[in-house]
Amino acid sequence: MQHEKRRRVVVTGLGAVTPNGQSREAFRRALRAGLSGVCRIEEFDTSRLRSRVAGIVRGIDLTRALESRQLKRVSRMVPLAILAALEALDDAGLPAGELDLATRRRIGILLGTGGGGAEFIEAMYAHYFAGHPERANLFTLPAGTHGNSASEISIRLGLRGPSHVISTGCTSSTDAIGYALRQIQHGDADVILTGGAEAPIAPGIMAGFDLLKITSRRWNDEPARASRPFDRERDGFVLGEGAWMLVLEDRAHARSRGVKIYGEILGYASTCDAWHRVALSVELDEPVRAIQLALRDAGVGPDELDYVNLHGTGTELNDRVETSAIKRALGAVAARLPMSSTKSMIGHPQGACGAAGVVATLLALDSGFLPPTINHDVPDPECDLDYIPNISRPARARMALCNCMGFGSKNSVLVIVRDAE
């Protein structure tokens, strides 16, 4: 049963800066068209890497977020997050430059990121180990501190509410949205800017994933085909970057402002397998429990779902385990439910992936289609659900579940509904 005393939480603004679309509407069009943003890495030498492709945001003017001199002092994820945040606030009718002091004090930030400023720290240490410590930036330490990521957004946008970072690996932004949901439900805030940002495309980070042997290597010459969740020829995930931000708001507050409501966040839950640093447990108990707890929190049953946005990374184990978990958690309903992996089009943006899936789902539900899982060419007998292969599907879907699974055995789930009537 849904908790009657809790306030209802709706989404009134969306912002997206992604490998396949540098705005909310560009991202929506790319999702409908099944357009890949995965490309060959040209930003640095990849000759020593096994995996040489990534989902990269290219051709974007980051000076729209920060001045050139400021860009040299922060991780790349910061301007990406700022641009997505600005778009989300504008979409919600809360343009940052026009807010009075009282309003700015009431808007908090809950940002999800797994790596934070890791690529910035890597670049600074490269100067040190090359014998040129003087080339390192004065702001190396604060720029590499996860908590400062939210502060940079607060400073740029002038928002004076709580400014926090949630860092739980791949589930970071799902958890950030979940924590924002709780803050508003219990009356601690009326409006929260939340979501996720990541910019992990750097030589050392790529090399680290190479060592783990979990990134795709077979498709370096055909990058758009490299991210292939649930396909039998998958050989690992494709690292991605980007930012996806949402404005969450008390429903009564949003209705009093007369703004568009994309949907309502109905439920959230998170569990831990307590199993391994990077591998998923095949026991399934905790990913199943997370889904069931989220549905219970939302006050809905599996038969009310119309769509599932999957974690779907493209690794052999992840896709098989997630498929089995969905079947066990949803029962007979799983066989009829359409579901897909956004990562097939953008790669895996680590801690931002949960927000990417939620934004993708809300945009799709708002426009009457369901996004596809592209590169799904050869079915895997162990991954036998309806993954909406290759072509988006017209649908008037209303209720969706967004699933997320990550390093450290974490499982986090959100339930959303298209309208808030």
N, C-alpha and C positions, 0 to 999 in steps of 0.2 A: 504493500500500500504506500502511496505517496504521502509524504509528511505534510499535513495540512498547515502547520504553523510556519513552514519555511516559505520564504518569498520565492516567486518564480523568476527565473533568470533567462533573459533573451539576448540574442545577438543583433546589434543594430549597426555594426560597421565591420567591413572586411578590407584588408590590404594584403597584397601579394607581390613579391619580387622573386621571380622563379626562373629556372633555366629555360622554360618554354613559354614564358610570358611575364613581362616586367610591370604588369599592373593587374588589378583584379579582373578587368574585362578581358585582357589579353590571356590571362591564365584560364578564364572560363572558355574562351574560344579554343585554346589549345587542348583542353580537356575534352571538349565535344569532338574535335577533329582527330584526337588520338595522336597529337604531335609530340615527338620526342625532343627534349632539350639536352640530350646526352651527346657529347662531342669529344674529339681527340684533344688531349691536353697540349696546349701550345705555350702556356704561360711560363713554363720552365722545362728543363731538360728531363725527359722521361726515359732515356736510354737504359738506365739501370733498373727500371721498374718493370714488373711483370704486367701490371694493370696500368694502361695508359689512356683511359677514358674517364670522363666524369660529367656530372650535370653541372654546368657552369653558367652563371649569369654574365653574359657578354654584352658589350656595347652600351653599358649603362653609365649615365653621368652621375657619379657619386657626389659631385659638388652641389647637387640639389639637396643633399643631406647635410654636408659639412663643407666648410671652406677647405681649400687645398692644404693649407698648413695644418689644419685640424685632422685631416685624413691621415697625415703621417704619424699621428700620435695614438691611433686606435686600430683595433683589429678590423678587418674588412667586414666582419659580421655586423659591426655597429652601424655604418651607413646603410647597409641593407635593411636592418631592423628599423632604422629611423624612417626610411622611405615607406616601408610597409605600414608603420605606425601612423605617419602623416596621412596616408591614403585612408586607413581605417577610421581615423578621427573625422576626416572630411566626410566620409561616407555616412557616418553616424550623426552628422550635423553638429559636430563639435570641433570645428577647425582650430588647430592649436594656436594660431596667431590672433584669434578673436575671443579667446576665453578670458573672463575676468578672474581676479585673484581668488575669489570664493570658489569658483568652479574648478580652477586648477588645483586647489587644495583638496578637492573631493575626488579627484581621479587618481587612482593608484595604478602601478605597473607590476605585473607578474610575468616575467619573461622566462621561457624555457630554453636552455641551451646545454648541450653535452660537453662540447669542447671549449666554449667561450673564446678567449683570445689566443688559443694554442698556436695558430699559424703566425700570429704576431710575435709571440715569444720565440718560436722557431727561427724566424727571420733575424731577431735580435741576437740570439745565441750564435747564429751563423757568423755574424760580425765578430763575436768574441772568439770563436774557435778558429777563425781565419786570421786572427792576430790584429783585429781592428776594433777593439772595444769602444773606441771613441766614436764610432759610427752608430752605436746603439742609441736608441731614443731615450731621452730623459724620462719618458713616461712608460718605460718598458714594464715595470712592475704593476702599476695600476691598470694598464691596458690588458695585462694578462690575467687579472683577477676577475673571476666570474661575476662577482657582485657589482663591479664597476660597469658592466654591460648595461644593466638597467639604469644606472646613474647617468650614463651618457645620453640615454633616451630622455630621461627626466630633465636633464639640463637643456638639451636641445629644444624640447617641446614646452619647457616651463611648467611641468607637472609636479606638484608638491605633495601628492599623496604618497603612501608607502611605495617604495621602489625596490622590489625584490627579484632575485633570480632563483629559479628552481633548476637544479642540475641532477638528474637521475638517469643519465645515459640516454638511450634512444627514446625513453618515455618522458623526457623532460617537459616538452611542451604540452603533452596530454595531461601531465600532472599539474602544470601551471594553470591550464584551463580548469582542471578539476578543483584546484585550490581557490581560484578566482570565483568559481561557482559557489563554493562553501562560504567565502567571505560575504558575498551578496545575499545568499540564502539566509544567513544568520544575522543580517542587518549591520555588518561591520563596514559595508561600502555600498554605494548606489551604482557606481560606474568603475570598471576596471579595464584597462588596456592589457591584453594578454596575448600569448601566442609563442612563437619560437623563431630563432634565427641561428644560422650556422654558416661558417665559411672555412671548411677543413681542407680545401684543395691546396696542399703544400707538399713539397718533396718528402719531408720526414714523416708526415702523417700518412701519406700514400705508401711509403716504404714500410711503415708499421703494419698497415693492413695487408701488404704483400706478405710479410712474415707470418701473419695469421692464416694466410691462404684462404681468405673468404671473399676477396674481390674478383670480379670477372677478368679473365685473361684471354679468352678465346676470340673475343670480338673487337680487338684493338683496331682492326682495319674497317670495321663496320660499326662504329660507335652507337648509332641509333638503334641497333639490334642487341646491344649488350645487356640491357636490363630486361630480363625476361622471367618475372615471377611465375611460378607454377608450371612453367614449360619444361619438358623433359630434357632439353638441351641447356638449361640454366647452369652456370658454373660460378656463381657468386654474385654479390651485389655490386652496384656502381655507386661510388661515393658522389654526393651531391651537395650543393649549397643553396642558400636562399633564405627568405624571411616571409612568414605568414602571421599576420596580426589580426586580432578580433577585438571589438568593443563589446564587452558584456555589461548588461545593465539590468537593474530591477525592472520587471515588466511594467509595474505601475508608473515608475519614473519615465520609462520610454514612451508609454502611451500618453502621458501628460505632455510630452514634448511633440507628439504627433509624428514621430519618425518611422521609417520603414523597419519592420522586424523580419529578419531572415529566418529565424527559427528560435527554438527554445532548447536550452541544455537541460535535459530531464534527469540524467543520472551519471554518476561517476564511481569507479571503484579501482583499487589497485592492490595487487598481491605480489609476493616474491616466492619463487621456487626454492630459494636458499640452496642452490644447486651448484653453480659454476660461474666463473668470471665472464665467460663469453658464450658457452654452449647452452642450448636449451635442454631442459629435462624432457625425456620422452614419456614421463609419467602422466603429464597433462593436467594433474589435479589443480594446480594454481592458475594457469591461464583459463581453465574452465570456470574455476571459482570466481575469477575477476569478472568474466562476462556475466555470470549469473548474479553476482552482487550488484553490478551496474544496472542490470535489468530490474532487480528488486528495488534498488534506489530510485529508479525512474518510475516504478509502479506499473510496469508493462510486462507482457509475456513475449516469448519468442515469436508467437504467431502474429504479433502486431508489427513486426519489423518488415520493411519493404526493401532494405538494402544494407549491405555491410561493406564498409571501407576497411580493407585488410592491411595488415602490416606488410606482408608480401615482399620480402627483400630480394628474393632470387637466389638465396643459398639453398642447397639441397635439404638440409635439416630444417631450417626455419619454415619453409613452405609446407613441408610434410607435417611438421608438428602443429602448425597453425591450422591446417586443414582438418586434422584429427580433433583438435581442440574445439573448433567451430562445430563439428558434427556432434561431439559429445555434449557441448553446452546448449545447443539449440535443438537437438533431437531431430525428428523427422522434418522439421521446418527447414533445416539447412539445405536439403536437397532441392528445394524450390526457390531458394532465395538468390537473387542476383547479387554478386559481390565482385570487387575489383581492387587492384593495387595501383595507387597513384604513382608509386615508385617506378613503374614500368616506363613512365614518361619523364620523370625528373631525377631519377636516381634516388639514393638514400641520403637525405640531408640530416642524418644523425638525430640530435636532440630536437630538431625542428620538424621531424617527420610527422608527429602526431598532429600538430597544428596544420601542416600541409594537407593531411587527410581530412580534417574537419572543415577547413576552408573549401577544399575541393568538393566535399559532400554538400555543404550549404549552397555553393554556387550551382551545382548540378540540380539539386532539388528545387532551387528557385527558378531554374530555367526549363524544367521538365525533361531532363535526360539523366542517364547514368553513365559515368565515365568508364572507358574500357580498360582492360589489361592488355596493352599492346605486346607484340612479340610473342604472343601465345600461339605458337605454330604446331607444336607436337605435344599432344596431351600426355601427361604423366599419369599412369594408372593409380598412383598413390595420392594424386591431387585431382580429385574428380568432382569438384563442385562447379557451379556456374560462375566462372570468372569474367563474364562479359568479354569474350575474346575479340581483341583487335578493333572493334567498331563500337562506338557509343550507342546507347539504346534509348529511344524515346520512352519515357515513363513518367507517370504522375505519382512518383513515390513520396511518401510523407515521413515515415519513421525510419531512422538509420542508426546503426551501431558502428562506432569507429574503434577499431582494435589496434593495440600497440604492444609490442614485445621487445625487450631490449637486453643489452649487456647486464650482467649482474643478476640474471634470472628475474627481471622485473616484468610485470604485466599490468597494463593500465587501459581502461576502457571508458568511453563516453557514449551516452545515448542522447540523440538529438531528434527533434521533430521540426518539420518545415514551418508550420504555422503555430501561433501561440494563442489560439482562441480558447 
